[in-house]
């Protein structure tokens, strides 16, 4: 009976034998998945937003992330935009808050 216990103890304490490179390859696969699923699309989105910020000029019709639709009246050097919402209302917003540019003639009420 004692020999069975010794054999069982030896089986439990023996180190697991396996390929040490498999852990490395699995980690590499996870890193690649995270890159292509999370990081790359976000970088692409940031690049498109930066391109939009550079292309904005006075007279463009834009939409902000808060839902304002308006025409760009003036752009300051420090990154602010004077947005004309209608004939009477103008607001200053940061240029970064502009989400998209609208086609010309979208805002007929101005």
C-alpha positions in Angstrom: 0.0 0.0 0.0 2.9 2.4 0.8 4.3 1.9 -2.7 1.1 3.0 -4.3 1.1 6.2 -2.3 4.7 6.9 -3.3 3.8 6.3 -7.0 0.9 8.7 -6.7 2.9 11.4 -5.0 5.6 11.1 -7.7 3.0 11.5 -10.4 1.7 14.7 -8.9 5.0 16.4 -8.3 6.6 15.6 -11.6 7.0 18.7 -13.8 4.8 19.1 -16.8 6.7 18.4 -19.9 5.8 20.4 -22.9 7.1 22.6 -25.6 8.2 26.0 -24.0 7.8 27.7 -27.4 4.1 27.0 -27.5 3.5 29.5 -24.7 5.5 32.1 -26.6 3.5 31.5 -29.8 0.2 31.7 -27.9 1.2 35.0 -26.4 2.3 36.3 -29.8 -1.1 35.3 -31.3 -2.9 37.1 -28.5 -0.9 40.2 -29.1 -1.6 40.1 -32.8 -5.3 39.7 -32.2 -5.4 42.7 -29.8 -3.4 44.8 -32.3 -5.7 44.0 -35.2 -9.0 44.2 -33.2 -8.4 47.1 -30.9 -5.3 49.3 -31.6 -5.3 49.4 -35.4 -8.9 50.5 -35.9 -8.5 53.2 -33.2 -5.4 54.5 -34.9 -7.2 54.6 -38.2 -10.2 56.5 -36.7 -7.8 59.0 -35.0 -6.0 59.6 -38.4 -9.4 60.2 -40.1 -10.5 62.7 -37.4 -7.2 64.6 -37.6 -7.6 64.8 -41.4 -11.1 66.2 -40.9 -9.8 68.8 -38.4 -7.2 70.0 -41.0 -9.7 70.3 -43.8 -12.2 72.5 -42.0 -12.5 76.0 -43.4 -14.9 78.9 -42.9 -18.2 78.3 -44.7 -18.2 74.5 -44.1 -21.3 72.9 -42.6 -20.4 70.6 -39.7 -21.9 68.5 -36.9 -20.5 68.4 -33.4 -20.5 65.5 -31.0 -23.2 67.2 -28.9 -25.5 67.3 -31.9 -25.2 71.0 -33.0 -25.5 71.5 -36.7 -24.0 74.8 -38.0 -21.8 76.7 -40.4 -18.2 77.6 -39.5 -17.9 81.3 -39.3 -14.3 81.8 -38.0 -11.4 79.6 -37.0 -9.0 80.9 -34.4 -5.2 80.0 -34.1 -5.6 78.3 -30.8 -8.1 75.6 -32.0 -11.5 77.2 -31.5 -14.2 77.6 -34.0 -17.1 80.1 -34.1 -20.1 78.0 -35.2 -23.2 79.8 -36.6 -26.2 77.8 -35.6 -28.8 80.2 -37.1 -29.0 83.9 -38.0 -28.9 85.0 -34.3 -27.0 82.3 -32.5 -23.2 81.7 -32.6 -21.2 79.5 -30.3 -17.5 79.0 -29.7 -16.5 75.3 -29.6 -13.2 73.5 -29.7 -12.2 72.2 -33.1 -11.8 68.7 -31.7 -15.5 68.5 -31.0 -16.5 68.5 -34.6 -17.5 65.0 -35.6 -18.3 65.3 -39.3 -18.5 67.6 -42.2 -21.9 67.9 -43.9 -22.5 68.3 -47.7 -22.9 71.9 -48.9 -26.6 73.1 -48.7 -27.6 70.8 -45.9 -28.5 73.7 -43.6 -31.1 75.7 -45.5 -32.5 77.5 -42.4 -29.4 79.6 -41.9 
